[in-house]
């Protein structure tokens, strides 16, 4: 590839970049490759000629200016690590909500996750607004209690090397719910 690019007049400093562009274009257009029309090296050569000719056109118009030393670019989208952490947090919250009492899970999901106003939730549930707020307060406390217990058991499992046995687990957990029947 670099030999082709050298023969096509691409300067040495830019050959690796153009070779990357050629390989990317080949990858993206591989579905259009027809082996009956010619061998793969001719097909790849055609892509290289196209990339090199476009490079020559862009080189005349390209003017690069270095960024100042104090330039700090902010990315609009989160990094891969931030997305993984966010997904882990989301799955943790959903698992805790699943173990909560049904009523508590419903109010937290509706108001805190889906953004339903508390007045709308209270009218849908057929309860006064103050009762809906009290239920949400109890639901938040139950959620916090269950999440704290689960995080403590996770950190205990990590301290033991991640291995939990049936003896370590203790009695089965019961969902945290309202104290009234």
The 8 nearest C-alpha neighbors of each residue, nearest first, counted from 0:
[[1, 3, 2, 4, 18, 47, 44, 5],
 [0, 2, 4, 3, 5, 14, 18, 15],
 [3, 1, 5, 0, 4, 6, 7, 14],
 [4, 2, 6, 0, 5, 1, 7, 47],
 [3, 5, 7, 1, 2, 6, 9, 0],
 [6, 4, 2, 8, 7, 3, 9, 1],
 [7, 5, 3, 4, 8, 2, 9, 1],
 [6, 8, 4, 5, 9, 3, 51, 48],
 [9, 7, 5, 6, 10, 4, 51, 55],
 [8, 10, 4, 5, 7, 14, 11, 51],
 [11, 9, 12, 13, 8, 14, 5, 4],
 [10, 12, 14, 13, 9, 5, 15, 1],
 [11, 13, 10, 14, 15, 9, 16, 17],
 [14, 12, 16, 11, 10, 15, 17, 9],
 [15, 13, 17, 11, 16, 18, 12, 9],
 [14, 16, 18, 17, 13, 19, 1, 12],
 [17, 15, 19, 13, 18, 14, 20, 12],
 [16, 18, 20, 14, 19, 15, 21, 13],
 [17, 19, 15, 21, 20, 16, 14, 22],
 [20, 18, 16, 22, 17, 21, 23, 15],
 [19, 21, 17, 23, 18, 22, 24, 16],
 [22, 20, 18, 24, 19, 23, 47, 25],
 [23, 21, 25, 19, 24, 20, 26, 18],
 [22, 24, 26, 20, 25, 21, 19, 27],
 [23, 25, 21, 27, 26, 22, 28, 20],
 [26, 24, 22, 28, 23, 27, 29, 21],
 [25, 27, 23, 29, 24, 28, 22, 30],
 [26, 28, 24, 25, 29, 23, 30, 22],
 [29, 27, 25, 30, 31, 26, 24, 32],
 [30, 28, 32, 26, 31, 25, 27, 24],
 [29, 31, 28, 32, 27, 33, 26, 25],
 [32, 30, 29, 28, 33, 27, 25, 34],
 [33, 31, 29, 30, 34, 28, 42, 39],
 [32, 34, 35, 36, 31, 37, 30, 29],
 [35, 33, 36, 37, 38, 32, 39, 42],
 [36, 34, 33, 37, 38, 32, 39, 42],
 [37, 35, 34, 33, 38, 32, 42, 39],
 [38, 36, 34, 35, 39, 41, 42, 33],
 [37, 39, 40, 41, 34, 42, 36, 35],
 [38, 40, 42, 41, 43, 37, 34, 32],
 [39, 41, 43, 42, 38, 44, 37, 45],
 [42, 40, 44, 43, 39, 38, 45, 37],
 [41, 43, 39, 45, 40, 44, 46, 38],
 [42, 44, 40, 46, 45, 41, 39, 47],
 [45, 43, 41, 47, 46, 42, 40, 48],
 [46, 44, 48, 42, 43, 47, 41, 49],
 [45, 47, 49, 43, 44, 48, 50, 21],
 [48, 46, 44, 50, 49, 45, 21, 51],
 [49, 47, 51, 45, 46, 50, 52, 44],
 [48, 50, 46, 52, 47, 51, 53, 45],
 [51, 49, 47, 53, 48, 52, 54, 46],
 [52, 50, 54, 48, 53, 49, 47, 55],
 [53, 51, 55, 49, 54, 50, 48, 56],
 [52, 54, 56, 50, 55, 51, 57, 49],
 [53, 55, 51, 57, 52, 56, 58, 50],
 [54, 56, 58, 52, 53, 57, 51, 59],
 [57, 55, 53, 54, 58, 59, 52, 60],
 [56, 58, 54, 60, 59, 55, 61, 53],
 [59, 57, 61, 55, 60, 56, 54, 62],
 [58, 60, 57, 61, 56, 55, 62, 54],
 [61, 59, 57, 58, 62, 56, 55, 63],
 [62, 60, 58, 59, 57, 63, 56, 64],
 [61, 63, 60, 64, 58, 59, 57, 65],
 [64, 62, 61, 65, 66, 60, 58, 59],
 [63, 65, 66, 62, 67, 61, 68, 70],
 [66, 64, 67, 63, 68, 62, 70, 69],
 [65, 67, 68, 64, 70, 69, 63, 71],
 [66, 68, 70, 69, 65, 71, 64, 72],
 [69, 67, 70, 66, 71, 65, 72, 64],
 [68, 70, 67, 71, 66, 72, 65, 73],
 [71, 69, 67, 68, 72, 66, 73, 65],
 [70, 72, 69, 73, 68, 67, 66, 74],
 [73, 71, 70, 74, 75, 69, 66, 67],
 [74, 72, 71, 75, 76, 70, 77, 78],
 [73, 75, 76, 72, 77, 78, 71, 79],
 [76, 74, 73, 77, 78, 72, 81, 79],
 [75, 77, 74, 78, 73, 82, 79, 81],
 [78, 76, 81, 82, 79, 75, 74, 80],
 [77, 79, 81, 80, 82, 76, 74, 83],
 [80, 78, 82, 81, 83, 77, 84, 76],
 [79, 81, 83, 78, 82, 84, 77, 85],
 [80, 82, 84, 78, 79, 83, 77, 85],
 [83, 81, 85, 79, 80, 84, 86, 78],
 [82, 84, 86, 80, 85, 81, 87, 79],
 [85, 83, 87, 81, 86, 82, 88, 80],
 [84, 86, 82, 88, 83, 87, 81, 89],
 [85, 87, 89, 83, 88, 84, 82, 90],
 [88, 86, 84, 90, 89, 85, 91, 83],
 [89, 87, 91, 85, 86, 90, 84, 92],
 [88, 90, 86, 92, 87, 91, 85, 93],
 [89, 91, 93, 87, 92, 88, 94, 86],
 [90, 92, 88, 94, 89, 93, 87, 95],
 [93, 91, 95, 89, 94, 90, 96, 88],
 [92, 94, 96, 90, 91, 95, 97, 89],
 [93, 95, 97, 91, 96, 92, 90, 98],
 [96, 94, 92, 98, 97, 93, 146, 91],
 [97, 95, 93, 99, 104, 98, 94, 92],
 [96, 98, 94, 95, 99, 93, 104, 101],
 [99, 97, 95, 174, 96, 94, 100, 175],
 [100, 98, 96, 175, 174, 97, 104, 176],
 [99, 101, 176, 103, 102, 175, 104, 174],
 [102, 100, 104, 103, 105, 99, 176, 97],
 [101, 103, 105, 104, 100, 106, 99, 138],
 [104, 102, 138, 100, 106, 105, 101, 107],
 [103, 105, 101, 107, 96, 102, 106, 99],
 [106, 104, 102, 108, 103, 107, 109, 101],
 [105, 107, 109, 103, 108, 104, 110, 135],
 [108, 106, 111, 104, 110, 109, 105, 103],
 [109, 107, 112, 105, 106, 111, 110, 104],
 [108, 110, 113, 106, 115, 107, 112, 105],
 [109, 111, 115, 114, 107, 108, 113, 112],
 [112, 110, 107, 114, 108, 109, 113, 115],
 [113, 111, 108, 114, 110, 109, 107, 115],
 [112, 114, 109, 115, 110, 111, 108, 107],
 [115, 113, 110, 111, 112, 116, 109, 108],
 [116, 114, 110, 109, 113, 117, 120, 119],
 [117, 115, 119, 118, 110, 114, 120, 109],
 [116, 118, 120, 119, 121, 115, 110, 131],
 [119, 117, 121, 120, 116, 128, 122, 131],
 [120, 118, 122, 116, 117, 121, 123, 115],
 [119, 121, 117, 123, 118, 122, 124, 116],
 [122, 120, 124, 118, 126, 128, 119, 123],
 [121, 123, 125, 119, 124, 120, 118, 126],
 [124, 122, 120, 121, 125, 119, 126, 118],
 [123, 125, 121, 122, 126, 120, 131, 119],
 [124, 126, 122, 123, 121, 127, 120, 128],
 [127, 125, 121, 124, 122, 130, 128, 131],
 [128, 126, 130, 129, 121, 131, 125, 122],
 [127, 129, 131, 130, 121, 118, 132, 126],
 [130, 128, 132, 131, 127, 133, 126, 121],
 [131, 129, 133, 127, 128, 132, 134, 126],
 [130, 132, 128, 134, 129, 133, 121, 135],
 [131, 133, 135, 129, 130, 134, 136, 128],
 [134, 132, 130, 136, 135, 131, 129, 137],
 [135, 133, 137, 131, 136, 132, 138, 130],
 [136, 134, 138, 132, 133, 137, 139, 131],
 [135, 137, 133, 139, 134, 138, 132, 140],
 [138, 136, 140, 134, 135, 139, 141, 133],
 [137, 139, 103, 135, 141, 136, 140, 134],
 [140, 138, 142, 136, 137, 141, 143, 135],
 [139, 141, 137, 143, 142, 138, 144, 136],
 [140, 142, 138, 144, 139, 143, 137, 175],
 [143, 141, 139, 145, 140, 144, 146, 138],
 [142, 144, 140, 146, 141, 145, 147, 139],
 [145, 143, 141, 147, 142, 146, 140, 148],
 [146, 144, 148, 142, 147, 143, 149, 141],
 [145, 147, 149, 143, 148, 144, 142, 150],
 [148, 146, 150, 144, 149, 145, 143, 151],
 [149, 147, 145, 151, 146, 150, 144, 152],
 [148, 150, 146, 152, 151, 147, 145, 153],
 [151, 149, 153, 147, 152, 148, 146, 154],
 [152, 150, 148, 154, 153, 149, 147, 155],
 [151, 153, 155, 149, 150, 154, 156, 148],
 [154, 152, 150, 156, 155, 151, 149, 157],
 [153, 155, 157, 151, 156, 152, 150, 158],
 [156, 154, 152, 158, 153, 157, 151, 159],
 [157, 155, 161, 153, 159, 154, 158, 162],
 [158, 156, 161, 154, 160, 159, 155, 153],
 [157, 159, 155, 156, 160, 154, 161, 153],
 [160, 158, 156, 157, 161, 162, 155, 163],
 [161, 159, 157, 158, 162, 156, 163, 155],
 [160, 162, 157, 156, 159, 163, 158, 155],
 [161, 163, 160, 156, 159, 164, 157, 167],
 [164, 162, 167, 156, 161, 168, 165, 159],
 [163, 165, 167, 166, 168, 162, 169, 156],
 [164, 166, 168, 167, 163, 169, 170, 171],
 [165, 167, 164, 168, 169, 163, 170, 171],
 [168, 166, 164, 165, 169, 163, 156, 162],
 [167, 169, 165, 166, 164, 170, 163, 171],
 [170, 168, 167, 166, 171, 165, 172, 164],
 [169, 171, 172, 168, 166, 165, 173, 167],
 [172, 170, 169, 173, 168, 174, 165, 166],
 [173, 171, 170, 174, 169, 175, 98, 168],
 [172, 174, 175, 171, 98, 176, 99, 170],
 [175, 173, 98, 99, 176, 100, 172, 145],
 [176, 174, 99, 100, 141, 173, 145, 177],
 [175, 177, 100, 174, 99, 178, 141, 103],
 [178, 176, 179, 175, 100, 180, 137, 103],
 [177, 179, 176, 180, 175, 137, 100, 141],
 [178, 180, 177, 176, 100, 134, 175, 137],
 [179, 178, 177, 176, 100, 102, 175, 101]]
